[in-house]
Amino acid sequence: MLREYIVTKELLNIRSRPTEESDFKGDLKLNSNVWLDDQEILGTVPLGGETNRWLVYNTTSFVSKDGLRVKGYEDKKAEFVKDQGFSHLHNSNLDENQWNVSWGNIFLDIWKIWRDYKTKGELIEVAIIDSGIGRNVLDLDNVKNKIYAPQDGGSSVDEVGHGTLTAGIIGATGKLTIYGIAPNCQLTIIKREGVDGLLSEEFDYKSLKAVGKNIDILNISSEFVTNSKRIFDELTRIANQGTLIVVAAGDGISKLNNNIFPANHPNVISITALDKKSNLYFQALFNQNTKWIIPGEQLLSCDQFGTRSFHDATSAATPFMSGILCLCLSFNKINGLGLTNTRILEILKNNSTEISSEIDNKKVSFCLPNLISTFLELHSHIK
């Protein structure tokens, strides 16, 4: 898997596989950025020691770890703010609270995907089952459909803000100020709450029935009322039609919880949350099927009134993951790669970074997406 490093010494040994001392191929410049492969090096290694002292460079060469450091978030912030092509997002300010994108966008190099791979979620439709959408939220002018699941003709207006915050993380368009992860996707809003916020198994079932074959990604950032057979079967139907179902693993005091539904359904992508220190978010739950950890602390979005606001925990990390999948699926469609959604998810997982935590004296590990590495592989499928 590729990881970005910064050169901290002027002279770095770059060598090919033979171990002769004369096999010198060049140096990397001080403070330059370089992408290196962290894969285990097998067989003969360059002159200079054990395999763990070397990293793969350009597939055929090796670079010594001496004089390198992993590129951190502060480095990424500085690089982002230096790029004047995105001044409308960072306002030439290192203070992330003054940006028009979430810190997670820079942390996971999403702005670079926009820039280098020319995709912002085009041709992808995301359905969101939640509390509805705010009235006249300018940054969410990409809402294609609004559905009130409890009954025909009801209001899809969001009275609590959760659904609007979720939609903004995925696809806020920046028409006013705020940009989501995939601002050019299309959104279908499915409100599951009845009058006065009433929730029921019937409303959840109707919400799932409203998800058509045109939906590429289904986002569910809240727990359902119950795990009935017909709801379980509807989720299976949606997954079988090729829709990726992204679900929050839940929030609470304990960490491992296998009882949150639909996060424990075998056909969903269960999401837990990462904090700004790259640890498991303090309120984030996970279950035995949770494979993904996604930024979920203080994510920028808009509330039901269209006001700049922030969203936390797994219910925020889930739409962030939906946005990431939007970019991957969009690149696939734009370039006619012909990859299935399941295969794209597999590529994303194979190129991810492992994040581990110790919970109750046991190690738990999750996948954090590496989008640069993922898109390099996706790009290799272009014919």
C-alpha positions in Angstrom: 0.0 0.0 0.0 1.3 3.5 -0.9 2.0 6.0 1.8 3.2 9.6 1.4 6.5 10.6 3.0 8.4 13.9 3.3 12.2 13.9 2.7 14.1 15.2 5.7 17.7 14.6 4.4 19.1 16.0 1.2 20.8 12.7 0.2 18.9 9.5 0.1 20.1 6.3 -1.4 17.9 5.0 -4.2 19.0 1.6 -5.4 17.7 -1.2 -7.6 17.6 -4.8 -6.3 21.3 -5.8 -6.7 23.4 -5.1 -3.6 26.5 -3.8 -5.2 27.7 -0.5 -3.7 28.0 1.1 -7.1 24.3 0.5 -7.8 23.3 4.1 -7.0 20.3 5.6 -8.9 19.9 9.0 -7.5 18.7 11.1 -4.6 15.4 12.7 -3.4 15.4 16.4 -2.7 15.0 17.9 0.8 11.4 18.6 1.8 10.0 16.9 -1.4 7.0 14.6 -1.2 7.3 11.0 -2.3 4.9 8.1 -2.4 6.4 4.8 -1.3 5.1 1.3 -1.0 5.0 -0.2 2.5 4.8 -3.7 1.3 7.1 -6.3 2.7 10.3 -6.6 0.7 11.2 -10.2 -0.1 14.5 -11.7 -1.4 17.7 -9.7 -2.0 17.6 -6.2 -0.6 19.9 -3.2 -1.3 23.2 -2.8 0.4 22.6 -1.4 3.8 20.7 -3.8 6.1 17.4 -5.4 6.9 14.4 -5.3 4.7 12.5 -3.1 7.3 14.9 -0.3 6.6 13.8 0.0 3.0 10.7 1.1 1.1 9.7 0.3 -2.5 10.0 3.3 -4.9 8.5 3.3 -8.4 8.0 -0.5 -8.2 11.6 -1.2 -9.3 13.8 0.7 -6.8 14.3 1.0 -3.0 14.7 4.0 -0.7 16.2 3.9 2.8 13.8 4.9 5.6 16.6 7.0 7.0 15.8 10.6 6.1 12.0 10.1 5.6 9.0 10.8 7.8 5.3 10.0 7.2 3.4 13.0 5.9 1.1 14.1 8.7 -2.1 16.1 8.9 -0.3 19.4 9.6 1.7 18.9 6.5 -1.4 18.2 4.5 -3.1 21.3 5.8 -0.1 23.5 4.7 -0.1 21.9 1.2 -3.9 22.4 0.9 -3.8 26.1 1.9 -0.8 26.7 -0.5 -2.9 25.6 -3.5 -4.7 28.7 -4.7 -6.9 26.7 -7.0 -8.9 25.8 -3.9 -8.8 29.2 -2.2 -12.6 29.2 -2.2 -12.4 26.3 0.2 -9.5 27.2 2.5 -9.7 31.1 2.3 -5.9 31.1 2.6 -6.3 30.2 6.3 -4.7 27.3 8.2 -7.5 27.4 10.7 -9.8 24.5 9.6 -12.7 26.1 11.3 -12.6 28.8 8.6 -12.7 26.3 5.8 -15.7 25.5 3.6 -14.8 21.8 3.7 -14.4 19.3 6.5 -11.0 18.6 8.0 -11.5 15.0 6.9 -11.5 16.1 3.3 -7.8 17.1 3.7 -6.9 14.3 6.0 -8.0 11.7 3.4 -6.8 13.7 0.3 -10.3 14.1 -1.1 -9.5 17.5 -2.6 -6.7 15.9 -4.6 -9.1 13.3 -6.0 -11.3 16.1 -7.2 -8.3 17.8 -8.8 -6.4 14.9 -10.3 -9.1 12.5 -11.2 -11.9 14.9 -12.1 -14.7 13.3 -10.2 -17.0 14.8 -7.6 -19.6 12.2 -7.6 -21.1 12.6 -11.1 -23.6 10.0 -12.3 -24.1 8.6 -8.8 -27.4 8.7 -6.8 -27.5 8.3 -3.1 -30.6 7.6 -1.0 -30.6 8.8 2.6 -33.1 7.3 5.1 -33.2 9.7 7.9 -35.3 12.6 9.4 -35.8 14.4 6.1 -34.3 17.6 4.6 -34.5 21.2 5.6 -36.5 23.8 3.7 -34.6 25.7 1.1 -31.1 24.7 2.1 -29.1 26.4 -0.6 -26.1 24.1 -0.3 -28.3 21.1 -0.9 -29.7 22.0 -4.3 -28.8 18.6 -5.7 -31.8 16.8 -4.0 -33.5 14.9 -6.9 -36.3 13.3 -4.9 -38.1 13.8 -1.6 -40.1 10.9 -0.2 -42.2 10.8 3.0 -42.2 7.1 3.8 -45.0 7.0 6.5 -47.7 8.0 4.0 -48.2 9.5 0.5 -48.3 13.3 0.3 -46.7 13.9 3.7 -44.0 16.4 4.4 -40.3 15.5 4.1 -39.2 18.6 6.0 -36.5 17.9 8.6 -37.6 19.1 12.0 -34.6 17.9 14.0 -31.7 18.5 11.6 -30.1 15.0 11.6 -31.1 14.2 8.1 -29.9 17.6 6.7 -26.5 17.2 8.4 -26.2 13.8 7.0 -27.0 14.9 3.5 -24.6 17.9 3.7 -21.6 15.7 4.6 -22.3 13.6 1.5 -23.2 16.1 -1.1 -23.4 19.8 -0.1 -22.7 21.6 -3.4 -21.1 24.8 -2.2 -23.8 27.0 -3.8 -23.7 29.1 -0.6 -20.5 28.0 1.2 -20.3 24.4 2.3 -19.0 21.5 0.2 -19.6 17.8 1.0 -17.4 14.9 -0.1 -19.3 14.3 -3.4 -20.9 17.7 -4.4 -21.9 16.6 -7.8 -23.9 13.5 -6.8 -27.7 13.4 -6.7 -29.6 12.8 -3.5 -32.9 11.1 -2.8 -34.2 12.0 0.6 -36.4 9.4 2.4 -38.0 10.6 5.6 -38.7 7.7 8.0 -40.2 9.7 10.9 -43.9 10.2 11.4 -45.7 13.1 13.0 -43.9 14.4 16.1 -40.9 12.2 15.3 -42.8 9.0 15.7 -40.8 5.9 14.6 -42.1 2.5 13.9 -41.2 -0.8 12.2 -43.8 0.0 9.5 -42.2 3.4 8.7 -38.7 1.7 8.4 -40.2 -1.0 6.1 -41.8 1.6 3.9 -38.5 3.6 3.8 -36.7 0.6 2.5 -39.4 -0.2 -0.1 -38.9 3.3 -1.5 -35.3 2.4 -2.5 -35.3 1.7 -6.2 -32.8 0.0 -8.5 -31.5 3.4 -9.6 -29.9 3.9 -6.2 -26.1 3.3 -6.1 -25.6 3.9 -2.4 -28.1 3.8 0.5 -27.0 5.7 3.7 -28.6 4.8 7.0 -27.1 6.9 9.9 -29.5 5.8 12.6 -30.8 2.6 14.3 -34.0 1.0 13.1 -36.8 0.2 15.5 -36.6 -3.6 15.2 -35.1 -6.4 13.2 -38.2 -7.9 11.7 -38.0 -10.5 9.0 -39.5 -8.3 6.3 -37.0 -5.5 7.0 -34.1 -8.0 7.0 -35.4 -9.3 3.7 -35.7 -5.8 2.2 -32.1 -5.0 3.1 -31.1 -8.2 1.4 -33.1 -7.3 -1.7 -31.5 -3.8 -1.9 -28.0 -5.3 -1.5 -28.7 -8.0 -4.1 -29.6 -5.3 -6.7 -26.1 -3.9 -6.4 -26.7 -1.0 -4.1 -24.0 -0.4 -1.4 -25.7 0.0 2.0 -23.7 2.1 4.4 -24.8 2.0 8.0 -23.7 3.6 11.3 -22.5 1.0 13.8 -24.1 3.2 16.6 -23.0 5.4 19.5 -23.0 4.8 23.2 -20.9 4.0 26.2 -19.7 0.5 25.5 -17.6 -0.2 22.3 -18.6 -3.6 21.1 -22.3 -4.0 20.5 -23.6 -6.6 18.1 -27.2 -5.7 18.7 -27.5 -2.5 16.7 -29.7 -3.0 13.6 -29.3 -2.7 10.7 -25.6 -2.3 11.4 -25.4 -6.0 12.2 -27.0 -7.1 8.9 -24.6 -9.3 6.9 -25.0 -7.3 3.7 -24.3 -3.8 4.9 -21.1 -1.8 5.3 -20.9 -1.1 9.0 -19.1 2.1 10.0 -17.4 3.2 13.2 -15.8 6.7 13.8 -12.3 8.1 13.9 -11.4 11.1 16.0 -9.0 13.9 15.1 -6.1 12.1 16.8 -6.6 9.0 14.7 -8.2 7.0 17.5 -11.5 5.3 17.8 -14.0 8.1 18.6 -14.9 8.0 22.3 -18.6 7.3 21.8 -18.3 5.1 18.7 -19.6 1.6 18.8 -18.7 -1.3 16.5 -19.9 -4.8 15.9 -18.2 -8.0 14.8 -18.9 -7.1 11.1 -17.5 -3.5 11.3 -14.6 -3.2 9.0 -14.4 0.5 8.4 -13.3 3.4 10.6 -14.0 6.9 9.0 -13.5 10.5 10.2 -16.4 11.2 12.5 -15.5 14.1 14.8 -16.6 17.7 14.1 -17.4 17.2 10.4 -18.6 20.4 8.7 -22.1 20.3 7.3 -25.3 22.4 7.3 -28.3 22.1 9.6 -32.0 22.2 8.6 -31.9 26.0 8.4 -29.0 26.0 6.0 -26.7 27.3 8.8 -23.0 26.1 9.0 -22.9 23.3 11.6 -21.0 20.3 12.7 -21.8 16.6 13.1 -20.1 13.9 15.2 -19.9 10.2 15.9 -20.8 7.2 13.7 -23.8 9.0 12.2 -21.4 11.5 10.8 -18.7 9.0 9.7 -21.3 7.0 7.8 -22.2 9.8 5.3 -18.5 10.5 5.0 -18.0 6.9 3.8 -21.0 7.2 1.5 -19.3 10.3 -0.1 -16.0 8.4 -0.5 -17.9 5.6 -2.3 -19.6 8.2 -4.5 -16.2 9.3 -5.8 -15.0 5.7 -6.5 -18.3 4.7 -8.2 -18.4 7.9 -10.2 -14.8 7.4 -11.5 -15.8 3.9 -12.6 -18.9 5.2 -14.5 -17.2 8.2 -16.0 -14.4 6.1 -17.4 -16.4 3.1 -18.3 -14.3 0.7 -16.2 -17.1 -1.8 -15.9 -16.2 -2.7 -12.3 -19.0 -3.9 -10.0 -19.8 -1.9 -6.9 -18.6 -4.9 -4.8 -15.3 -5.0 -6.7 -14.8 -1.3 -6.1 -15.4 -1.8 -2.4 -12.8 -4.6 -2.4 -10.2 -2.3 -4.1 -10.9 0.4 -1.5 -10.4 -2.2 1.3 -7.2 -3.7 -0.2 -5.6 -0.2 -0.4 -6.7 0.9 3.1 -4.5 1.6 6.2 -5.0 -0.5 9.4 -6.1 1.5 12.5 -6.0 -0.5 15.7 -7.3 0.1 19.2 -7.2 -1.9 22.4 -10.6 -2.4 23.9 -11.0 -4.5 27.1 -7.4 -5.7 26.7 -8.2 -7.0 23.2 -6.9 -5.5 19.9 -9.5 -4.5 17.4 -8.6 -3.3 13.9 -10.4 -1.4 11.2 -9.7 -0.1 7.7 -9.1 3.6 7.0 -9.4 4.4 3.2 -6.2 5.5 1.4 -7.8 7.3 -1.6 -4.5 8.0 -3.5 -3.6 4.4 -3.5 -7.2 3.4 -4.4 -7.5 5.7 -7.3 -4.1 4.7 -8.7 -5.5 1.1 -8.9 -8.8 2.3 -10.3 -7.0 4.3 -12.9 -5.0 1.2 -13.9 -8.2 -0.3 -15.2 -8.7 2.4 -17.9 -8.2 0.7 -21.2 
